[in-house]
């Protein structure tokens, strides 16, 4: 098997963003969240504009209300609460289409709004990068 080249991008979970050619992605993996605002992703975008889709949700079905927030340069630009009563029999997931400007601090968080129990949350960002030359 050929070795992985140093310039290759490896798919891994974590707070950061990764670039492959004209595409960018970030994968939080499962993150335990309770009644404290917990960071799922945190990074600064590069020189290009990213036309992105952010998918976030919970790893289980429960009766808890979960809140997700997106911040750009510490300004809340999106907030969504999934009502636990609407989750019966489904794995809730929410999708946001967003343009991420160049050199912007991006943070995505989650919080259990019902109680202090832990719920596993995730966030996946994928997008096309423009003007990064």
C-alpha positions in Angstrom: 0.0 0.0 0.0 1.4 3.4 -0.9 2.1 5.8 2.0 -0.2 8.8 2.6 1.4 11.9 1.2 2.1 14.8 3.6 -0.1 17.1 1.6 -3.1 14.7 1.8 -6.0 15.6 4.0 -7.0 12.9 6.5 -10.7 12.6 7.5 -10.8 13.0 11.3 -13.2 14.5 13.8 -12.4 17.6 15.9 -13.1 21.3 16.2 -11.2 22.4 13.0 -11.9 22.8 9.3 -10.1 20.9 6.6 -9.6 21.8 2.9 -9.3 19.5 -0.1 -8.9 21.4 -3.3 -12.0 23.6 -3.7 -13.9 21.9 -0.9 -14.0 22.3 2.9 -15.3 20.1 5.6 -15.5 19.9 9.4 -16.7 16.8 11.4 -17.3 17.2 15.1 -17.9 13.5 15.8 -20.2 12.7 18.8 -19.8 15.4 21.5 -21.4 14.9 24.9 -23.6 17.9 25.7 -25.5 18.8 28.9 -27.1 21.9 30.1 -24.0 24.0 29.4 -23.3 25.5 26.0 -20.8 23.1 24.4 -18.6 23.8 21.4 -19.0 21.3 18.5 -16.9 23.2 15.9 -14.5 26.2 16.2 -12.2 27.4 13.5 -11.2 30.4 11.4 -12.0 30.2 7.7 -9.2 30.7 5.1 -9.0 33.3 2.3 -11.9 32.0 0.2 -15.6 32.3 0.6 -17.3 29.0 1.6 -20.8 28.2 0.3 -21.6 25.8 3.2 -24.1 23.4 4.5 -24.1 22.7 8.2 -26.0 19.6 9.5 -26.3 19.1 13.2 -28.4 16.8 15.3 -28.5 14.4 18.2 -27.2 10.8 18.3 -30.3 9.6 20.1 -34.1 10.1 20.4 -35.2 11.7 23.7 -37.8 14.1 25.1 -35.1 16.8 25.7 -35.1 20.2 24.0 -31.8 20.7 22.3 -30.5 24.1 21.1 -27.9 24.6 18.4 -26.2 28.0 17.7 -23.9 29.3 15.0 -21.6 32.3 15.7 -19.6 34.3 13.1 -16.9 36.4 14.7 -18.7 35.9 18.1 -22.0 37.2 16.7 -24.9 34.8 16.9 -26.3 34.4 13.3 -28.4 31.3 13.8 -30.2 29.6 16.7 -32.5 26.6 16.6 -34.3 24.6 19.3 -35.6 21.1 18.6 -38.5 20.3 20.8 -38.2 16.9 22.4 -41.9 16.3 22.0 -41.5 16.4 18.2 -38.7 13.9 18.2 -40.7 10.7 18.9 -39.5 7.9 16.6 -37.0 10.1 14.7 -33.4 11.1 14.9 -33.7 14.9 14.7 -31.4 16.7 12.4 -31.3 20.3 11.2 -29.6 21.7 8.1 -28.5 25.3 7.6 -27.3 26.7 4.3 -24.8 29.6 4.9 -22.1 31.7 3.3 -19.0 31.8 5.4 -16.8 34.9 4.6 -13.0 34.8 4.4 -11.0 34.9 7.6 -14.0 34.5 9.8 -14.1 32.9 13.3 -16.8 30.2 13.2 -18.2 28.5 16.2 -21.1 26.0 16.4 -22.5 25.0 19.8 -25.2 22.8 21.4 -27.0 22.8 24.7 -29.6 20.6 26.5 -32.4 23.0 27.3 -34.4 20.5 29.4 -32.2 19.2 32.2 -28.6 18.4 33.0 -28.5 14.9 31.4 -25.9 14.3 28.7 -27.0 13.9 25.0 -24.5 13.1 22.3 -24.6 15.8 19.6 -22.8 16.1 16.3 -22.1 18.7 13.6 -21.0 18.2 10.0 -20.0 21.1 7.8 -19.4 20.7 4.1 -19.0 23.3 1.4 -17.4 24.6 -1.8 -14.6 27.2 -1.5 -14.5 30.1 -4.0 -11.8 32.7 -4.6 -9.1 31.2 -2.5 -6.4 31.7 -5.1 
